[in-house]
Amino acid sequence: MIHLIREKPPADKRSMKRPSPILERVAAGAALAIGFVIMASVFAPDLIQARPDRGSDWTEWPSTDPHEGLRDLGTIEDNAFRVTIYATPEGPRYSVYDRTTAELLRPLLTAEEVEQEFPELPVNGMDIGSGSMLMLAQPREWE
């Protein structure tokens, strides 16, 4: 018995044609515009970069020093750490530095935070308000 295999009719070539190049460019441009709008809504510039009152000169930019404008009340040192005490409106704050590298480890901590993070520094137990002289030096005149 002989079976004849039927050939499939050729596909419609009109449906397989590419769209016009102009239509492709319009679709690509629209996709890029939509992507730009989505990205612009997700990412926001930093406030420092967006401030209109700042110039491009780096001297006009605000300082990143957390101690700027605070009064230095003194320093306590041991073998590993140097603790500088600053006066703030909320009370004294302690900045802990590595004594060998002078690197700021933690800025403006409360006494409780210092004892939690650096248990070898008993800042809470120190009596620095007893009225006795802490060092043999003339007090510094403040502006």
Helices and strands as residue ranges (DSSP letters): H 21-42, H 47-50, G 58-60, E 71-77, E 81-88, E 91-98, E 104-109, H 111-117
